[in-house]
Amino acid sequence: MERGRGWRVLMLGLVLAGLVGTDMVQAGDAPASYTAGDKLVRGLANVFLGFIEIPRNIHNTTEEESLLAGWTVGVGKGLGYTVMRMAVGVYEVVTFPFPLPKDYVPVLEPAFVWQAPGPKYK
């Protein structure tokens, strides 16, 4: 068996899970109800893409304050949010079969890292 095959299968699965979960994400509106599958997709997305918080916070802090603040405060905020988002992602993956919190609602708002406020282009 090829050594990297497992990672490729995992990545393909994540991409497919993301495509399945995009119905509720595209419009930006919260669906009327969540399912265990929605919770699993949220959890996997947050575990594997939580690191996006770092460049997002560097950029946002630089835009709002200064370059020095972006590369100091922004990095710190990004690392903190990354750890939080990934930890919540692990929690959601482990508990996805159970309606915790009630009715599978997201623990974090926004539910996905790409829904957070990002670069503000003029």
Contacts in CASP RR format, 6 or more apart in sequence:
PFRMAT RR
TARGET T0000
AUTHOR 0000-0000-0000
METHOD contacts of the structure
MODEL  1
MERGRGWRVLMLGLVLAGLVGTDMVQAGDAPASYTAGDKLVRGLANVFLG
FIEIPRNIHNTTEEESLLAGWTVGVGKGLGYTVMRMAVGVYEVVTFPFPL
PKDYVPVLEPAFVWQAPGPKYK
14 44 0 8 1.000
14 45 0 8 1.000
14 48 0 8 1.000
17 40 0 8 1.000
17 41 0 8 1.000
17 44 0 8 1.000
18 41 0 8 1.000
18 45 0 8 1.000
20 41 0 8 1.000
21 38 0 8 1.000
21 41 0 8 1.000
23 31 0 8 1.000
24 30 0 8 1.000
24 31 0 8 1.000
24 38 0 8 1.000
25 112 0 8 1.000
25 114 0 8 1.000
25 115 0 8 1.000
28 115 0 8 1.000
31 38 0 8 1.000
33 103 0 8 1.000
33 104 0 8 1.000
34 103 0 8 1.000
34 104 0 8 1.000
34 105 0 8 1.000
34 106 0 8 1.000
35 104 0 8 1.000
36 96 0 8 1.000
36 97 0 8 1.000
36 99 0 8 1.000
36 104 0 8 1.000
37 96 0 8 1.000
37 104 0 8 1.000
38 104 0 8 1.000
39 92 0 8 1.000
39 95 0 8 1.000
39 96 0 8 1.000
39 104 0 8 1.000
40 92 0 8 1.000
40 93 0 8 1.000
40 96 0 8 1.000
42 89 0 8 1.000
42 92 0 8 1.000
42 106 0 8 1.000
42 111 0 8 1.000
42 112 0 8 1.000
43 88 0 8 1.000
43 89 0 8 1.000
43 90 0 8 1.000
43 92 0 8 1.000
43 93 0 8 1.000
43 96 0 8 1.000
44 89 0 8 1.000
44 93 0 8 1.000
45 112 0 8 1.000
45 113 0 8 1.000
46 85 0 8 1.000
46 86 0 8 1.000
46 88 0 8 1.000
46 89 0 8 1.000
46 92 0 8 1.000
46 108 0 8 1.000
46 112 0 8 1.000
46 113 0 8 1.000
47 86 0 8 1.000
47 89 0 8 1.000
47 90 0 8 1.000
47 93 0 8 1.000
49 112 0 8 1.000
49 113 0 8 1.000
49 114 0 8 1.000
50 81 0 8 1.000
50 82 0 8 1.000
50 85 0 8 1.000
50 86 0 8 1.000
50 113 0 8 1.000
51 82 0 8 1.000
51 86 0 8 1.000
52 113 0 8 1.000
52 114 0 8 1.000
53 78 0 8 1.000
53 79 0 8 1.000
53 80 0 8 1.000
53 81 0 8 1.000
53 82 0 8 1.000
53 85 0 8 1.000
53 113 0 8 1.000
53 116 0 8 1.000
54 75 0 8 1.000
54 78 0 8 1.000
54 79 0 8 1.000
54 82 0 8 1.000
56 78 0 8 1.000
56 113 0 8 1.000
56 116 0 8 1.000
56 118 0 8 1.000
56 119 0 8 1.000
57 70 0 8 1.000
57 74 0 8 1.000
57 75 0 8 1.000
57 76 0 8 1.000
57 77 0 8 1.000
57 78 0 8 1.000
57 81 0 8 1.000
58 70 0 8 1.000
58 71 0 8 1.000
58 74 0 8 1.000
58 75 0 8 1.000
58 78 0 8 1.000
59 70 0 8 1.000
59 118 0 8 1.000
59 119 0 8 1.000
60 74 0 8 1.000
60 117 0 8 1.000
60 118 0 8 1.000
60 119 0 8 1.000
60 120 0 8 1.000
61 69 0 8 1.000
61 70 0 8 1.000
61 73 0 8 1.000
61 74 0 8 1.000
61 77 0 8 1.000
62 69 0 8 1.000
62 70 0 8 1.000
62 71 0 8 1.000
62 74 0 8 1.000
63 119 0 8 1.000
63 120 0 8 1.000
65 73 0 8 1.000
84 108 0 8 1.000
85 108 0 8 1.000
85 113 0 8 1.000
88 107 0 8 1.000
88 108 0 8 1.000
91 107 0 8 1.000
92 107 0 8 1.000
96 104 0 8 1.000
101 107 0 8 1.000
110 116 0 8 1.000
END
